[in-house]
């Protein structure tokens, strides 16, 4: 997470400071959670050791490669997303959120749209306002996924002008959400909680790790992407690749965890 005095944080707080209500708080804290896609922890309310969703693509030693889909999100059938729990309790959930397009324990969201990065942020907000004000089943829980500034930061790093522009877009979106709540007379009925995915740090070239120095071509497979990148031994070679992966994990012990699959 960024420090509260970081320029991007101050930029993001601009709209919050301009809001007419005194009932808002800005809470900025550091995150000590282990590396994973925190989006999934937010939707489950659980740690990855429980729900099993580590990233958009994960290799499991018994199930093989799990890409984004039903099997990945149902790695642990006992987990229950908070929107499904809300439905079971008699509420109406509306989601534009990874994983919300599947049933859990036989329950689906009352309102659901698959996340689509090509849809403007403001259009997504307009959609959820319609859910809030639906005559028959007004939603009492909405999960809205916004891919910025995460997407730009992954591509260009946190110190790029791209991330500054992305943060400004989210800042403007924050104001748009407040304006729409006021327009629909919901400002005193809806609690808005902003969740962050994870922090970012720049990696200079001097900190790059060239795995080809340790491993020959065709001796290993790579699964996933940042922040969880998995290396596995190719089935066509001996355990030499596994040995070298363990050697790498030992050398960079503060950066890697090594586990030997079944």
Buried (B, 14 or more C-beta within 10 A) or exposed (E): BBEEEBEBBBBBBEBBEEBEEEEEEEEBEEEEEBBBBBBBBBBBEBEBEBBBBBBBBBBBEEEEBBEBEEBBBBBEEEBBBBBBBBBBEEBBBBBBBBBBBBEBEEBBBBBBBEBEEEEEBEEBBEBBBEBBEBEEEBBBBBBBBBBBBBBBBBEBBBEBEBBBEBBBBBBBBBBBBBBBBBEBEBBEEBEBEEEBBBBBEEEEEEEEEEEEEBBEEEBBBEBBEEBBEBBBBEEEBEEEBBEBBBEBBEEEEEEBEBEEEE
